[in-house]
Amino acid sequence: MPVELGQNVQDDLVETDLQLAHRAVLTGAAVALPHFNALADLPQELKADGSVVTEADRAVETAIRDVLAAARPHDAVLGEEHGQSAGPDTSRRWIIDPIDGTALFVRGDDRWLILVALEEDGEIVAGVAAHPAQGSIFWAVRGGGAFEGRVVGGRVVAATPLHVTAGGPDALEGARFAAVPESWAPHLVAPIEEVTPALPWPIHPGLLVARGDLDLAIQTGGQIWDFAATSLILTEAGGSFSGLSGRTRPGPGASLYTRSDALRVATLDVLADARHAASRT
């Protein structure tokens, strides 16, 4: 499913799933950015779980759903804000996080993302992750590699293949590490930081691992929409993804992004040892 960069393909008979995902994300970005540039006028609410939600979250998801529904009316859609809508084709489901990092968004921090992924028969087969306020976009298709590009004039340009660091550490000692958001689960971050300090992250840490700028990242909580796109981008860049239980498909809970299976297993062992030690005190 190669993307023809720079084209705005409107005909759903020729538009690939990846091209559609790009178009959906770019449409969402066009809705989100005016809200981001006028935060003083944007009301905020708290969800039942205490997280922040805004009209921007809902408007972005609605815009993305409209694009997907027009092009793939038979597909199911799952979004963070509007839930699940079933389609006749139960084997295909689009997964949307309209603004990943709403807390960052409302603070004026440009590290928030828009995430769109396609799941077929339980496997993520395409994913797009964009930092609209930074003009960066990342994507992958299963078996087709992972890429980073720029958004210029509403078009995706300058595709660059992504690869994790080759020959880096397979143990925590010396690993370049970041956590997002660290404040959600300090008990998960602390055992890793005892071995290697957490570094600042200008873009989503999982994407930094895919790019080769980090060896290890932990996302301390989330749902399938938080991980669907980024997990595929990482694995197509040669990295390793899993939940703390070892499951390799995206799902609820904390998850690891690592440059190798060996480093992921070593990190899981450290976290398991820390939990065991805590249970004995």
C-alpha positions as semicolon CSV with decimal commas, in nm:
position;residue;x (nm);y (nm);z (nm)
1;M;0,000;0,000;0,000
2;P;0,248;0,272;-0,110
3;V;0,151;0,634;-0,061
4;E;0,183;0,872;-0,351
5;L;0,317;1,167;-0,160
6;G;0,182;1,508;-0,242
7;Q;-0,133;1,380;-0,415
8;N;-0,476;1,464;-0,284
9;V;-0,655;1,159;-0,420
10;Q;-1,031;1,194;-0,386
11;D;-1,155;0,891;-0,578
12;D;-1,219;0,614;-0,325
13;L;-1,186;0,359;-0,605
14;V;-0,814;0,430;-0,636
15;E;-0,727;0,577;-0,297
16;T;-0,536;0,324;-0,089
17;D;-0,600;0,272;0,281
18;L;-0,276;0,449;0,364
19;Q;-0,360;0,746;0,143
20;L;-0,699;0,761;0,310
21;A;-0,538;0,754;0,655
22;H;-0,309;1,040;0,553
23;R;-0,604;1,240;0,423
24;A;-0,804;1,174;0,740
25;V;-0,518;1,288;0,963
26;L;-0,455;1,599;0,755
27;T;-0,826;1,682;0,768
28;G;-0,819;1,643;1,146
29;A;-0,510;1,863;1,169
30;A;-0,685;2,139;0,974
31;V;-0,962;2,132;1,236
32;A;-0,732;2,107;1,538
33;L;-0,482;2,380;1,460
34;P;-0,723;2,678;1,473
35;H;-0,835;2,559;1,819
36;F;-0,471;2,521;1,925
37;N;-0,399;2,874;1,809
38;A;-0,691;3,014;2,010
39;L;-0,669;2,821;2,337
40;A;-0,802;3,108;2,546
41;D;-1,140;3,058;2,379
42;L;-1,146;2,679;2,415
43;P;-1,355;2,546;2,707
44;Q;-1,220;2,243;2,892
45;E;-1,405;1,960;3,063
46;L;-1,306;1,662;3,274
47;K;-1,404;1,308;3,179
48;A;-1,509;1,052;3,438
49;D;-1,149;0,929;3,455
50;G;-1,021;1,278;3,533
51;S;-0,861;1,341;3,193
52;V;-0,920;1,662;2,999
53;V;-1,145;1,679;2,693
54;T;-1,233;1,977;2,475
55;E;-1,455;2,062;2,182
56;A;-1,141;2,033;1,970
57;D;-1,115;1,660;2,052
58;R;-1,473;1,600;1,944
59;A;-1,454;1,818;1,634
60;V;-1,134;1,652;1,513
61;E;-1,278;1,304;1,558
62;T;-1,599;1,403;1,378
63;A;-1,401;1,539;1,084
64;I;-1,190;1,223;1,061
65;R;-1,496;1,000;1,086
66;D;-1,663;1,194;0,804
67;V;-1,363;1,134;0,577
68;L;-1,351;0,763;0,658
69;A;-1,726;0,712;0,627
70;A;-1,737;0,875;0,284
71;A;-1,450;0,665;0,151
72;R;-1,507;0,334;0,335
73;P;-1,874;0,326;0,437
74;H;-1,867;-0,047;0,516
75;D;-1,584;-0,026;0,771
76;A;-1,625;-0,004;1,148
77;V;-1,477;0,293;1,336
78;L;-1,357;0,318;1,696
79;G;-1,270;0,658;1,837
80;E;-1,177;0,784;2,180
81;E;-1,452;1,046;2,194
82;H;-1,744;0,894;2,000
83;G;-1,694;0,524;2,067
84;Q;-1,757;0,237;1,829
85;S;-1,969;0,253;1,516
86;A;-2,019;-0,079;1,344
87;G;-2,006;-0,132;0,969
88;P;-2,112;-0,423;0,748
89;D;-1,749;-0,536;0,713
90;T;-1,663;-0,652;1,064
91;S;-1,311;-0,754;0,957
92;R;-1,201;-0,390;0,914
93;R;-1,193;-0,123;1,184
94;W;-1,044;0,226;1,183
95;I;-0,907;0,338;1,521
96;I;-0,886;0,711;1,601
97;D;-0,725;0,917;1,875
98;P;-0,825;1,267;1,764
99;I;-0,591;1,449;2,003
100;D;-0,342;1,227;2,183
101;G;-0,212;1,439;2,468
102;T;-0,501;1,676;2,528
103;A;-0,330;1,793;2,848
104;L;-0,037;1,905;2,634
105;F;-0,272;2,062;2,379
106;V;-0,450;2,284;2,632
107;R;-0,116;2,401;2,777
108;G;0,003;2,516;2,435
109;D;0,264;2,237;2,417
110;D;0,315;2,132;2,053
111;R;0,385;1,763;2,126
112;W;0,020;1,647;2,092
113;L;-0,066;1,407;1,811
114;I;-0,343;1,289;1,585
115;L;-0,346;0,908;1,547
116;V;-0,531;0,699;1,290
117;A;-0,485;0,326;1,232
118;L;-0,656;0,050;1,038
119;E;-0,711;-0,293;1,190
120;E;-0,791;-0,594;0,972
121;D;-0,885;-0,926;1,131
122;G;-0,738;-0,812;1,462
123;E;-0,404;-0,694;1,320
124;I;-0,299;-0,331;1,273
125;V;-0,211;-0,300;0,904
126;A;-0,173;0,077;0,855
127;G;-0,104;0,364;1,089
128;V;-0,042;0,739;1,072
129;A;0,078;0,959;1,358
130;A;0,112;1,335;1,315
131;H;0,238;1,623;1,529
132;P;0,034;1,891;1,347
133;A;0,175;2,185;1,543
134;Q;0,526;2,072;1,446
135;G;0,445;1,986;1,086
136;S;0,573;1,629;1,119
137;I;0,402;1,305;1,020
138;F;0,492;0,937;1,057
139;W;0,335;0,632;0,897
140;A;0,366;0,261;0,829
141;V;0,196;-0,026;0,654
142;R;0,240;-0,385;0,762
143;G;0,521;-0,535;0,557
144;G;0,592;-0,204;0,385
145;G;0,822;-0,025;0,630
146;A;0,789;0,294;0,832
147;F;0,847;0,652;0,722
148;E;0,868;1,010;0,846
149;G;0,771;1,315;0,644
150;R;0,672;1,677;0,662
151;V;0,335;1,842;0,606
152;V;0,367;2,141;0,374
153;G;0,061;2,319;0,240
154;G;-0,164;2,034;0,351
155;R;0,044;1,776;0,162
156;V;0,282;1,506;0,284
157;V;0,633;1,550;0,143
158;A;0,994;1,443;0,202
159;A;0,940;1,079;0,298
160;T;1,235;0,933;0,490
161;P;1,255;0,565;0,595
162;L;1,264;0,501;0,969
163;H;1,495;0,249;1,135
164;V;1,566;0,177;1,500
165;T;1,924;0,197;1,622
166;A;2,122;-0,106;1,505
167;G;2,370;-0,257;1,746
168;G;2,254;-0,057;2,045
169;P;2,228;-0,187;2,402
170;D;2,012;-0,490;2,477
171;A;2,028;-0,421;2,850
172;L;1,904;-0,116;3,040
173;E;2,257;0,002;3,118
174;G;2,341;0,268;2,863
175;A;1,997;0,269;2,702
176;R;1,849;0,603;2,599
177;F;1,511;0,614;2,772
178;A;1,202;0,836;2,792
179;A;0,861;0,805;2,960
180;V;0,520;0,948;2,868
181;P;0,342;1,059;3,079
182;E;0,574;0,991;3,371
183;S;0,331;1,131;3,628
184;W;0,065;0,865;3,558
185;A;0,267;0,574;3,694
186;P;0,590;0,676;3,869
187;H;0,618;0,324;4,012
188;L;0,674;0,195;3,657
189;V;0,924;0,463;3,563
190;A;1,132;0,456;3,883
191;P;1,284;0,105;3,840
192;I;1,405;0,195;3,491
193;E;1,536;0,535;3,602
194;E;1,744;0,362;3,869
195;V;1,942;0,211;3,582
196;T;1,918;0,480;3,313
197;P;1,782;0,835;3,352
198;A;1,478;0,952;3,160
199;L;1,551;1,195;2,877
200;P;1,336;1,481;2,744
201;W;1,128;1,404;2,435
202;P;1,050;1,659;2,163
203;I;0,813;1,416;1,987
204;H;0,630;1,105;2,107
205;P;0,895;0,878;2,266
206;G;0,776;0,570;2,077
207;L;0,841;0,754;1,751
208;L;1,185;0,854;1,877
209;V;1,264;0,484;1,924
210;A;1,142;0,414;1,570
211;R;1,362;0,697;1,442
212;G;1,669;0,567;1,625
213;D;1,694;0,860;1,868
214;L;1,599;0,648;2,173
215;D;1,647;0,283;2,265
216;L;1,353;0,247;2,503
217;A;1,030;0,426;2,589
218;I;0,744;0,348;2,823
219;Q;0,393;0,484;2,782
220;T;0,251;0,450;3,129
221;G;-0,115;0,415;3,034
222;G;-0,364;0,427;2,751
223;Q;-0,615;0,243;2,538
224;I;-0,590;0,076;2,198
225;W;-0,625;0,412;2,018
226;D;-0,315;0,541;2,201
227;F;-0,100;0,256;2,068
228;A;-0,247;0,128;1,740
229;A;-0,063;0,360;1,501
230;T;0,261;0,407;1,696
231;S;0,307;0,034;1,765
232;L;0,297;-0,045;1,393
233;I;0,532;0,240;1,306
234;L;0,780;0,108;1,562
235;T;0,767;-0,256;1,455
236;E;0,790;-0,167;1,085
237;A;1,102;0,035;1,174
238;G;1,251;-0,284;1,321
239;G;1,163;-0,231;1,686
240;S;0,970;-0,430;1,943
241;F;0,641;-0,337;2,114
242;S;0,440;-0,499;2,391
243;G;0,223;-0,438;2,692
244;L;0,369;-0,513;3,034
245;S;0,207;-0,856;3,020
246;G;0,410;-0,932;2,707
247;R;0,114;-0,907;2,466
248;T;0,236;-0,772;2,133
249;R;-0,095;-0,629;2,009
250;P;-0,197;-0,281;2,124
251;G;-0,446;-0,272;2,408
252;P;-0,526;-0,104;2,739
253;G;-0,258;-0,039;2,997
254;A;0,108;0,059;2,994
255;S;0,328;-0,040;2,699
256;L;0,693;-0,056;2,599
257;Y;0,862;0,062;2,280
258;T;1,213;-0,079;2,239
259;R;1,480;-0,109;1,973
260;S;1,496;-0,489;2,011
261;D;1,314;-0,788;2,156
262;A;1,607;-0,847;2,391
263;L;1,586;-0,497;2,539
264;R;1,209;-0,529;2,577
265;V;1,244;-0,858;2,766
266;A;1,521;-0,713;2,984
267;T;1,298;-0,417;3,072
268;L;1,002;-0,640;3,151
269;D;1,228;-0,844;3,381
270;V;1,338;-0,530;3,568
271;L;0,977;-0,419;3,612
272;A;0,873;-0,767;3,728
273;D;1,158;-0,776;3,981
274;A;1,054;-0,434;4,112
275;R;0,691;-0,544;4,153
276;H;0,803;-0,862;4,330
277;A;1,026;-0,666;4,567
278;A;0,745;-0,420;4,642
279;S;0,503;-0,704;4,722
280;R;0,742;-0,840;4,984
281;T;0,777;-0,514;5,175
